[in-house]
Amino acid sequence: MNVSGWGRYPRGATRLITARRPADLDGLLTDGPLIARGAGRAYGDAAIGPCATLAMGGLDRMMAFDPASGVLTVEAGVMLGDVVAAFLPRGYFPPVVPGTRFVTIGGMVASHIHGKNHHAVGGFGRHVTGLTLLGPDGVASVCSPAENPELFRATIGGMGLTGVILDVSFKMLPVETGFIRQETIVARNLDAALAAFEQARGWTYVVAWIDALATGASLGRSLIYLGEHARRDEVGDARSAPPRPARAIPVDFPNFTLNRLTVSAFNAAYFQAGLWKQGEQIVPVHPYFFPLDGIGDWNRVYGARGFVQHQCVIPKAHGRQALGEILELVSARGSPSFVSVLKLLGPDNAGLMGFPMEGYTLALDFPASHQTLDLLTEIDRRLIGYGGRLYLTKDARQSRETLVAGYPNLPAFRALRKNTGADSRFVSLLSERLAL
Ligand SMILES: Cc1cc2nc3c(=O)[nH]c(=O)nc-3n(C[C@H](O)[C@H](O)[C@H](O)COP(=O)(O)OP(=O)(O)OC[C@H]3O[C@@H](n4cnc5c(N)ncnc54)[C@H](O)[C@@H]3O)c2cc1C
């Protein structure tokens, strides 16, 4: 069948195998190479096997919880949203979450995802105390910082290319309420935004929505959302609210819907609305962490051609210069980036191929087109010059040169894959494209 990631670009023909019990995996690896797939929220080609794709969503049991340590053990196909639904009422929240709750825990480990708190606590893999990995020989082994540490580190952010993650144990965060104390800051340009990031270092959660089409004195204008888990005494009479059921986008938008004019108008209105929201508010966790989950299938706004996300990280020292150049390129070409997000990342060496490094990460979404691909190649050229790298779980088009320049541990990762035999058993369109 034809399968794609969240960006719906590219699509690949693959044999889809569904695992419902660990026993379904017995003998599977002798049938030829495959790649594990969680909820398919990676944007590009990471979870598509050129031969076979192993859907893990059926392995979705929560196995154990230890209230003394806060460690939760789940099968890899458990959805993040289900963990939040089961544990928030009990006073626990996952230590790190991405911008959507519709991802599996296995996918979060394989991507070593980062949240709005990366500068404070690192990526998800840093909170994993152990996992079980089905290796290329069909044998399951326990990996942790103490047991098989090299394999553990290669699996964190390893994009499913070291084996199939069967279960994961990770430490949950105790919280008093299901609310966030949010402060909204308006930054009128990029310098103001970066200054606000510096001042916000004491906050646990920091993220900025950035107007990627603003130009001149307004280049980089942003709304910055700071957050802390609210204490019981701060919540007052705020009512606990379950996530709103998603309203789905019923059809693909026509290709002309998202253009410079419509996105500029939306951005201007959103920025103005932000002026009214300045200051502190108490907000439920779901709209704070997962703002787009309220719109089901929002990837359809980019039309049937699909879209690509370009998420880079730039070392702090070059941050201002590189971000300014990237935003100038985007606004000069008039490329309509609808969802544009800026975050601060802290140092991180939890995963051999992990994306995060200390610096600024900018994520931009563009409709898939020749113009977009040309623009992104130009951005990558600058990015390499500044020592930056691209996020594999968002990638659909970077070149091997960009990868080599951005990931210094690539030779060690390739050697581990070769030595364990994983290179011939675990193969995705991503690993073929980039010779991972
Ligand atoms: C709206 C949106 C917002 C996002 N926000 C963020 C964010 O803030 N921060 C961030 O870091 N990421 C973010 N992401 C990316 C997302 O968190 C990752 O792509 C995540 O890995 C998706 O999980 P999944 O279960 O859908 O995995 P898939 O997309 O199915 O797979 C992703 C990778 O994990 C591997 N994999 C999946 N399951 C297993 C398994 N059991 N064993 C081995 N390998 C496996 C796959 O082979 C693939 O390489 C966002 C994505 C979306 C759509």
The ligand as a Gaussian input file, in Angstrom:
#p B3LYP/6-31G(d) Opt

LIG

0 1
 C        1.995000      18.632000      14.967000
 C        3.331000      18.035000      15.311000
 C        4.103000      18.636000      16.280000
 C        5.338000      18.107000      16.612000
 N        6.076000      18.734000      17.573000
 C        7.292000      18.248000      17.900000
 C        8.072000      18.862000      18.923000
 O        7.659000      19.848000      19.528000
 N        9.271000      18.314000      19.224000
 C        9.740000      17.203000      18.594000
 O       10.846000      16.768000      18.924000
 N        9.017000      16.585000      17.634000
 C        7.812000      17.079000      17.279000
 N        7.061000      16.454000      16.328000
 C        7.598000      15.227000      15.713000
 C        7.091000      13.979000      16.452000
 O        7.151000      14.138000      17.836000
 C        7.988000      12.806000      16.071000
 O        8.006000      12.660000      14.680000
 C        7.567000      11.489000      16.718000
 O        8.622000      10.607000      16.598000
 C        6.349000      10.880000      16.038000
 O        5.992000       9.687000      16.721000
 P        5.208000       8.560000      15.939000
 O        4.750000       7.552000      16.917000
 O        4.182000       9.164000      15.068000
 O        6.390000       7.941000      15.085000
 P        6.483000       7.660000      13.507000
 O        6.270000       8.908000      12.768000
 O        5.601000       6.525000      13.147000
 O        8.015000       7.219000      13.424000
 C        9.025000       8.172000      13.703000
 C       10.373000       7.434000      13.806000
 O       10.336000       6.569000      14.945000
 C       10.603000       5.233000      14.551000
 N        9.784000       4.362000      15.399000
 C        8.476000       4.489000      15.701000
 N        8.099000       3.501000      16.543000
 C        9.199000       2.730000      16.755000
 C        9.464000       1.549000      17.512000
 N        8.524000       0.966000      18.246000
 N       10.698000       1.040000      17.467000
 C       11.687000       1.633000      16.759000
 N       11.503000       2.735000      16.038000
 C       10.277000       3.278000      16.036000
 C       10.233000       5.156000      13.079000
 O       10.949000       4.140000      12.428000
 C       10.625000       6.535000      12.593000
 O       11.990000       6.565000      12.291000
 C        5.820000      16.940000      15.966000
 C        5.034000      16.312000      14.997000
 C        3.804000      16.864000      14.666000
 C        2.960000      16.176000      13.613000

